[in-house]
Amino acid sequence: MASAIELHRSGRWGRGEIEAAGRREYESETGHAISGRHFWRLFDKVIARHGGQGDFDNLALYLPGRLVRKVRPDEFDRLAEDLPSLASTIRSVIDVNAPTTEETLLVWTHAMEEYERLIDAGLSTHKATRRVVELLHASGLPLALSRSALRRTLARKLDRWIDGGRVPSAIEDLRSTNSGRHRPLPLSGDDIKRLTARALTGSLSKAWRDALSKGELSPAAMETYIADPASKSYVPQSVRELIGPDVEMLQDIHHGPRQARLKGAYITRDWSDVSPGDWYQADDTTLPLIYWEEDEQGRLHLMRGQFLPMIDCRTNRVLTFALHSERNYTAKVIRGLILSTHDTYGLPRVGFHFENGIWRSSKLVRGCADADDVPPEETELGLREWVRFMHSKPGNARAKVVERIIGLLQDRMEDQPGYCGRNEQTEKFERVQSLVRQVQAGKVRPAGSFLHRSEWIDRLAQICEAYNDERQDGKLKGLSPREAWDSLFDTSRPLMRLTPETRYLLANHRRPLKVTKNGVCIQIGRERRWFYNEITGRLIGRMVQAYFDPEDLSSIFIKLSPDDKTAAVVPAAPAIPAMSASPEQLAAAMARVDAHNQPARTRYKAIEPHFPDNGPSPFRRVVSDPETIEAGQEIAQEQAEIRNQQRSDTSTRRQLARYQRRLGVTTNQEAIPDSQLLNGYRWIEEAKRNVQHTPSEP
C-alpha cells in the first residue's frame, strides 16, 4: 500500500492513478493481480483505521479484520490431560479457523459438561473456569476475541445452560436467526404470486414499486415496508432472493411455448454411429450483405437474396449452396440444390434432414404426403424414390445443425463490401443504406460499392472453403470439417451418384397426370405449362407418368407406367402474343393444336359408320406407339433441339422489340416474317451510323 498511500497523502492524484499504483505494487509484492474493487476495499479499510493520525507505518493498520490465534500444540496437549472429552471434541473439528455452527455448539456443550465434572470433583468455580478457558484459548478456535472475552462468554453460556435444563439448545447461538435479515418475510402467498406475475410483464423494481404505491400487498407487508424509498428502483434483498428465481424460471414460459422449448433442457446427441455421407441437412437464411444484378430488361436490382447451404450432419462440412435472388425461394430452388449436391458428392446413404414448411409440404421435393399408402404408380413420390426425408419438429431450431454453421459463415462476411448487419432494424449501417439510396436513384454506379451476383457467389465459395479448412472443437475434436470428412468417411459404403446417361432419372420429377383435351398440364406453384402433340392426342383421358425437369420446362417425356420402357417427348406449347402475334406464329400454334386433335378426329371417323345401329365396332382400337427411345441420350437430344428453337424464337422477338424502341418505328408485322424484319432493322441502323460518320460537304 506504500505507493498508493503516498499518492493519496500528496493530494494531487485522482482515484485512477492511486488504483493503478496500488494494484501494480500489490502484484509486485504478492505475485498475483488484484481487482480494482478489492483494492479499494483494502485501501478504505486502512484509511478508516488510520483515522487521520498520520502514522501509516503502524503495521496494525494492515492486518485482516478478523485475526486468527496461533494454535499452541504443546500447551493444548498439556491441558487436554485434565479435560479429555472436550479435547477430543476440539480435535474432531475439521477446520479450526472456520468451524461450522454444529461443531461450535458441540464444543460449547462439552465445555459445559467438563466444567460441571470439575465442580463435582471438588474444584472451585474459579479453577474450573480457568482450566476450561485455557484449553479453549489454546485450541485456536475463534470462539472469542480474547481470553477475558472467552471467560465472559463461558459465564454467560453457563447461566443459560443451567437455566435451560442443560440441553444444547439452551446455549445455541441465536444471533443469526434472531437478526432482521433472517426474519420471516411478511409476504403472503398471494403477494408472492402477484409480484411474480407483475415482474414477468416488466421488471421486479417496477412491480414492487407499483404494488406498494397502490396498496396491493397484504397489510403485514404494507406495514413493514415503506412505499417511497430513497431510490425508485429499490427492492429489499430478501424480496429479490425470493421472487428472482421464480421470475427467471418462468420468463421463457411467459414468452411462449417455443421460447420455453428452445431455452429449456435439451438432449445431447451422440454422433459416433453416424458416418460422413449418411445424412445431409440444409436450411435457408437471408445473408447480411447487399449485392446487385440486372434482369432481362436491363433494370438494376439491389437485394440480399436467399442463401441455402447443404451440409453433412456428421462433419458439419458445407457441401454446396444455392443463392436465390428473390425475397422467397421455391421448391425448384430446393430441388436444384439437391441435384447440385448429387452431382458433386452423390446422394446421402440414408437421407436428408430438413425443417418444415415448404421443405416438407412441397410435392416437388418429397412427393405426396400420403404416398406411402398408395401404389407407387398412382402417386407422386418426388425424391423419395431415391432417399429418405426426416423433418425437425416445428419450432425446434436446436435440432438443426446447419443453424450454427450459418452463423459461423456470417461471421466471415463482416468485412465484405455491402455488409448491412444481420438485423437491419436494430443494426444501423447508415453508410451502406445511403449508398443503396444513391444507387437506386442512379447517382452512383453499384460496381464500386456492392458486389455483383457472380462476384458474390465466388466470395461465398471462398468463405465456405475457408470454413471447411478451419479446425473445430466439439464433436470434431480439433479436426476441420474437410479433415473429418476424409478421415471418418466409410469407404466400404460408397455414395450413389448417377452417370451422365442416367442422371435424367433423378433430374426429372415424376408426376402421374391425366391427359386432357388440352394436353398435359404441369403446374409448379403459380406457374402452369401445357404440353401436347400428336402423341398426347392419342392418350386423351388416360393416366400417364409425366417426367419433367423443374429447371427446364421446354419439354417433358411421358410413359404409360413407371416400368414402361417406351418414352415419348412432348414439347411445351408456346404462349404467343395476345394481340400482335404474326401469321407465322399463329400458323405454328394452330399446327400444334391440329396435331393434338387429329387422333380424336381419326377415331371419330372410324366409329362413324356404326352410329345407325349402335352396334359394337368391329375394328380394334389402334394406338401407334413411337419408336423406343434409348434412355437418356435420345430424350436429351430431342429436348435440346426444342429448347434451342424456343431460345432462338425468344431471342429474335427480343431483338425486334429492342430495335423498335431504339429506332422509334412501328410496322405492320402480319405479312413480314420476323427474320426479314430483323434484317431490315439492322440495315436501317447501319445506314444511320454511316450517315453520322460521313463528313458533310462545305
N, C-alpha and C positions, 0 to 999 in steps of 0.2 A: 504493500500500500504506500510505500515511501514516495514514489514518483507522483501518484495521484494526489496524495495529501499535500505535497509541496505545491502542485499546481493550484489546488484548492485554496491554500493559505495565501498565495500571491494575489488572488482576486482578479487576475487578468485573463483567465481562460474560462471557456464555456464547458458545458457538460460533455460535448463531443470530444474535446481534447483530453479532458480528465478521464473519460471512459477508455479512450484509446491507449493512454499511457498506463492506466491501471491494468487493463487486460493484457497488454504486452509484458508488463513486469510480472504479472501473475503466471503467465505461460512460461516465462524465462526461469522462474524460480521453481515451479512445480512440475514442468514438463508437459502439461496439458492445457488446452484452452478453456476459457470460461465465457459464458454468455453475458451479454450486457445486463440482462435482468438480474442475474446472480451477483454480478459485480456491484451493482448499486445496492443490493440487499446488504452485502458485507460492508460497503463504504458507509452507508447511512447508519449502520449499527455502531461503527467506530465513532462517527461524528456525534451520535446521540450519547454514547458512553463518555465521550470526552467532555461534553458539557461546557466548552469554552475555556477550559483550564490551561490550554497552551502546552500541555505535556503529552506529545504524541509518542514519546519514547517509552512510555509505560506499556509493557507487553500485555498487561491485563486487559487493555482495550481491544486486543485482537483475539482473545480466547473465545471459544464457542460459547453459545448462550447457556448450554447445559453441560456442566462438567461431569466427567465420569471418574470416580475414585479408582485409584490403583489397588488392585487386589494384592493382599499380602498373604501368600500361601503359608508361610511358616507360622505366622500368628494365628491364622484361621485354623490350621491343624492342631495347634496347641489348645485353643479354646473349644474345639469340636469334641475333645475327650469328655468334657462335662455335659455337653448337650448333643448327644449322638443323633437323636431323632431330628432335631432342627438342622444339624449339619448335613444329614442325609438328604433332607428336602432341598436344601440350598444347592447341593451338588447335582440334583436332578434337573435344575433349571438349564435349559438349552443355551440361551444367550443371556449371560449375566448382565450385560449392559442394557438389554431391552427385554425384560421378562414380560410374559403375557399377563393379562388380568387374572386368569385362573392360577397361574404359577405364583403371582404375588399374594393372592388370597390364601393359597395353601401354605406359603411361608409364614404369613402372619398367624394362621391358625395353629401351626406347630409351635410358633413362638409363644402364644398364649398357653398352650398345653405345657411346654417346658418351664415357663415361668411358674405355673401352679405346682408343678412337680418339685421345683426347687423350694418353694414355700413349704410344701408338705414335708420336705426333707429337713426342715429346721432352719433354713437360711432366712435372713431378714429381707424385707422388701427392697432395701437399698442394694444389697449384694445380688439378689436375684435379678433386679432390673439392670445392674451393671453388667452381669455376665451375658444376659440376652442382648443388650445393646452393643457390647463389644463384639460379639460374634456376628451380629447383623452388619455392623460397621466394617468389620474385616472381610466380609464376604464380597464387598464391592457392588452389591445390589443397589440400584438407585431408589431406595425407599424414602430417603430424606436428604436434605442438602448438607446437613452437618450432624455431628454426634449429639449435640444438645437437641436439635430438631427431631432426631430419631428417638431420643428419650421422651420428648413430649408426645410424639405420635404413639409410642408404646403405651404411655399412661392413658391417653385418650381412648385408644382401642381397647385397653384392658377394662376401663369402665363400661364400655359398650358390650364387651364380651360377658362381663358378669351380669349386667342388667338384661341382656338379651337372651339369657338362658344357655350361654356357652355353645352357641351354634355358629357356623362360619358366616351365615348371612348377617349376623349382628355386627361384624367388623368389615363387611364388604364396602369397598369404595364406591359411593353413590354419586360422586361429583359429575361423572359423565352422563348418567341417566337423569339426574335432577337439574341439569343445566337447561337453559331455554332452547338450546339447539336440539335437544333430544325430547322436547315435549311433544306429545301427540298433536298433529295439526288439527285445528278446529274446522276442518273441511268435511262436509258430509259426502255421501256417495253421489248425490245429485250435483253438488258443487264440482266434484272432480269430472263428472261426465260433461257438465256444461262448459267448463273451462277447456276440456279436451276438444269438444266439438268446435268451440269458437277459435281455438288455436289452429285447427285444421283449415279453417277458412281464412285465416290471416296470419297472425303471429301470437305467441303467448303473451308478450308485453301488452298488445292491444286488447287481447281477450281479458287479461287481468284488470287492466285499466277500465274497460267498459263495464265489467261485472261489478267492480266496486263503486263506480260512479252512478250506476243505475240501480244499485241495491239488489242485485240478483243472487247474491250469495246468502248462505244461511245466517241467522242472527249472530251465532257464535263467531263466524268468520268476519262479519261486519264490525263486531266489537273489538276484535283482535287487531285488525289491520286498518291503517289509515287510507282514506280514499284519495288523498292528494299528497303523494310523497315528493321529495325534492326533485327526483328525476321521473319524467313521464314513462320511461321505459323500465322503471324499477319493478322487479318481481322478487319476492323472498326466495332465497336459495333453496330452502326446503320445498317450496312450491315448484320450482323448476325441476328439482330432482324427482318430484312425484309425478308431474304432468309430462315432462320432457320425453321420457322413454315411450309413453303411450302415443305421443304425437309422432315420434319417429317411426314407431311400429305401424301406425295406421295411415301415414301420409300417402303411401303408394296406393293403398286400397281406396282412399278418398279420391285419388285422381282417376281411378278406373281399373277394371279387371286386367286389361292388357298391361298397364304400368305395374300392377302388382305381380303379374307373372314374370315380367322382364327383370324387375328389381328383387324378386324373391329368391328362394332356394332354386338351384338348378342341378342338373345331372351332369356328372363328369363322364366323358366318353373315353373308352379305351380303343385306340386305333391299331392295336397290334395285329388284329386279324384282318385288316384291310390292306390291300396291296395297291401300289400306284396303277392307275388304269381301271380300277374296279368301278369307281363312282365319279362322275363329273357333276359339277354344280355351276349354275350361272345365276346372275341377277342383273338388275338394271339400276342405273343411277344417272342423275344429271350432274355432269362434271363442272367443277368450279372455274371454267375457262370459256371465254367467248372466242369463237372463230367465225370465219366468213366463207361464203361461196356464192356462185351465181346460178340462177335457174336457167331453164331452156330459153326464156325470153330475154336473158341477159340482165335481169334485175338482181341487185345485191341484197344479200340476207346476212344478218348477224344473228348468231344463235349459240346456245350451249349444247344442244343435241342430247341424245340418249346414248350412254355407254353401257354395253353389255359384255362383260368378260366371262369366259368359260375357264374354270379352274379344275384341277384334280383335287379331290377331297383329302386324299392321304398326304400329299406333299405340298399342298397349297400353291402348286405351280400354275401360273397363268398360261393356258394353252393357246387360246385365240381370243379375239374380241371383235365386236361389231360396233360401228359408230353410225347412228341413225340421225339424220339432220331434220328431225321433226320434234314437236313437243311430246308426242306419244308414239311409241313403237307398236308394231303389229306382229301378228303371228308369223308373217312372212319373214320378218327380221329374225325371229327366234329360230325358225327352221333353217334359214340361211346360216346362222351361227353354228347350228348343229352340223350342217353339211361341211362348213369350213373346218370344224374340228375333226370331222371324219377324214377329210382329205389330207390333213397333216399328221394326225396321231392315230386315227381309227376310232371306231365306236367303243364305248366302255364295255368291259366284260359283263357287268351287271346292269347298270342303267344310269339314269340322270336323277339328280335330286334338285327339284325346283320349288319355288314358292307357289302361291295360289294365284288367283286372278286369271289373266289370260294364259299364263303358263300352264294352268290346269284345265281351263274351260275350252281352249281352242281345239277344234277338231283337226286343224291343220297340223298341230304338233303331236297330239296323243290320241286323236280319234274320238269316237263317241264315248259318252260316259258309261253306257250300258253295253259296250262292245263285248264284254266277257260273257254275257248271257245270250248272245245272238250268234248264229253261224257266221264264220269269217267272211263268206262270200256275200252276205247281206248287210254288212255294216262297214263303217269307215274306221279302220284301225289306226291310221296315222303311222307314226314311227314306232308304235308298239309292236308292229310286225318284226322289229329288229331288237329293241331294247326294252327294259322296264322303266317305269316312271314312279318316283316317290316324291311326295309333296309335304312340306312342313305344315304344321298346324297353323291356322290363321293367327297372326299377331305374334308368333314366336320367332323374333329376329335372332335370338341367341342360337337357334339351331342351324343358322345359315353361316357356314364357314366363310363364304365369299364376302360377307359384310365387312369383316375385319380386313380382308385383302384389299377391298375397295378403299378403305380408309388409309391403308399404307400407300397405295398408289396415289391417292390425292395428296398425301404429304410431299410427294416428289414433284407436284405440279405447281408449288407455290412460287417458283422462280421463273415460270413460263410467261411470255407476253400475253396479256389479256386475262390474267388471273383476277377473278372477281369475288372470291370468297365462297365458302360452302353454304352460307345463308345470307343472301343479299339484303334481307330485311333488317338484319342486325349488324352485319359486317359491311360498312360503307366504304367501298373503294371509289372515292369520288373522282379521281383522275380517270379511271377506267370508264366510269359512267359518262364523264364528259366527252371522252373520245368516242364512245358509242353514239352520242347525240350528234357530234360533228360529222362522223362518217355517214350516219343516216341522212343528215342534211346536205351531204355532198361537199362539205368544206375540206375534208381530209380523206386521202386515199387509205383504204384499210390495210394495204400491203405493208405499210411501215409500222402499224400499231398492233395488228392482230395476225394470227396465223391463218393461212388458207386451210381448207379442209384436208387437202392432200398433205400439207406440211404437218398438220396436227395429227394425222394418222401415223406419219413417220415418227413423230415425237412420242406418241403413245406406245408404239412398238419398242422404242428405245427405253422408255420408262418401265415397261413390263419386263424387258430383258434384264435391266439393271436390278429390278426387284428379284427376279428369278436367280440372280447370281449372288444375292446378299444372304449371309448366314442368318438363320432364325433359331430362336430358342423354343421352349415348349416341347411339342411332340416331335419336332425335327431334331432336337438335341444338338444344336450348333451347326447343323448342315444347312446349306442353301436349298431352296426348292429344286433346283436343277440337279444338285448332287444327290438329294434324297430320291428323286425320280430314277436316276441312273443306278444308284446303289441298292434300292429296295425293290426295283421292278422285278416281277416274277417272269423270267424269260421262258419258263416252261409253259406258260399260258399266254401266248401272243394275242394281241388285239386284232380284231377283224377290220380290214379295210378292203372295200370292193375294188376290182380292177377297172381301168377306164372303160372297158367294153361292157361291164355290168353295173357301173355306177348309176346308170339311169334308173335302176330298180329302186335305189334309195332316194335319188333326187326327185323322182316323180311320185307324187302323192296319189294314192288310190282312193277313189270315192265311188260307191255304187250309185248310179243315176239312171233315170228313166228317159229314154229318147222321146221327146215331144214332137209335135208337128213343126216346131221351130228349131229343132235340133237338140243339142246337149247344152245345158246352161251350167257354167262354173261360176259360183259366187264366193268371193273371199272378202269378208267384211261387207262394205257397201259397193264393192266393185263387182259387176256382172259381165260375163263374156259368153257369147253364143258361138257354137261350133256346129257346122253342118256341111255336108257334101252329098254326093250320090250314095255313099256307104250308109250314112245315118238315115237317109231316106228309106232304105230297106229295113231299118230296125226301129221304126216308129212304134211306140207302145211297149217296147221291150226294155228290160233292165240290162245294163251293160256295166262293165267295170272301166271307169274312166281314169286314166293316168295322166297327170299334168304336173308340170314344174311351176311352183308358185312364183318363181322369179322370172319365168318366161312363158307367157300365155299366148304366144303366137300360134301354137298348135297343141293338140293333145293326141293321144292314141288310146283306142278303146279295145276291149276284149269282151266276149260274152261271159267269161268266168275267169277267176284268177289263174286257173290251170290251163286255160286255152293258150295254145302256142301261136295262134294267129292273131296279129295285132294290126289295126288299121289306123293310119294317121289322118286326123281331121284338122284342117286349118281353121283359124278363127275367122268369123265373119267380120269384115271391115265395117267400121262406122263411117259412112260417107257424110259430107257436109249437108246440113239440113236444107239450105236454100240455094247454095252455089255449087252443087255437085255438077261436074262435067258429064257430057253424054257417055264418055268412055267409062267413067266411074259408075254411072247408073247401069250401063250395059254389063259391066263385070259383076256388079252386085246381083243383077237380075239373073245372070247366068248361074251364079251360085245357088240362088233360090230355086231356079228351074231344075238344077241337078238334084237338089234335095227333094223336090216334089215329084220328079219323074217316076221313081219306083211306085209311088202310090197311083199315078195315072195308068201306068202299065198294068198294075194289079187290077185296077177297076175294069179296064178293057178285057182282061182275062175272064172275069166273072160276069161281065155284062150279058152274055148270051143265056145265062141261067136265071135271069130275073123272072121271065114269064111263068115258069112252073115252080120256081123256088126250090128246085132240086139241088142236090149236092153237086159241087163242081167235080167233074171227072179228072180235072187236072190237079196235079200235085204242086204245091207251092214250091217255087224255085227261088233259092237265095244264092246268088253267085258270090262265093267267098273270094276275097283278094288273095293274091299270092302270099305265101308265108314269108314274113319279114324276119330276117335274121336279127336276133336280139341285139339291140343297142345300136349297131352300125347303120343299118338301113333306116331305122327310125330317126337317128340323129341326122342322116343325110337329107331326108325329106324335110325335116323340121328346119334345117339350116337354109334350104332353098326358099321355103316360105318366109322365113324370118328375113332373109336378105332382100326378097322382093318387097316385103312390107316396109323395111327400112328405106329402100330406095324410093318408094312412093311417098313416104313421110318426108324424106329429105327434099324431094322435088317440090312438094307443097310448101314447105318452109321457105325454100329459096324463092319461089314465086311471090309469097307474101312479103318477103324481105325486099325484093326488087320493086314491088308495087308501092311500098311505103317510101323507099328511097327515091324512086323516080316520080312519085306522085301521079301515077296513071291508073286508070280503071278501064279494063277491056271486057268485052263480051267473050267469055271463055267457052261458050256452049259448043262452037264449031271448031275450036282450035285445040289440038292436043297439048298436054302440059309440056312435053319436050320441046315443041315448036315455040310455045310461049316463052320458055326459059331461054332458048337461044336468041329469040328476038330481044328480050330484055338485056341480055349480055351485049348484043350489038349496039343497042341504044346507049348503054353505059360506056362502052368503049369509044363510041363516036363522041360523046360529051367530053370524055377525058382527052381525046385528040384535039378537040376544038380549044380546050382550055390551055393546052401546051403549045399550040401553033401561034407564033408571033404575028401580031396584027400589022397590016401594011400602013406606011406613013400617009 
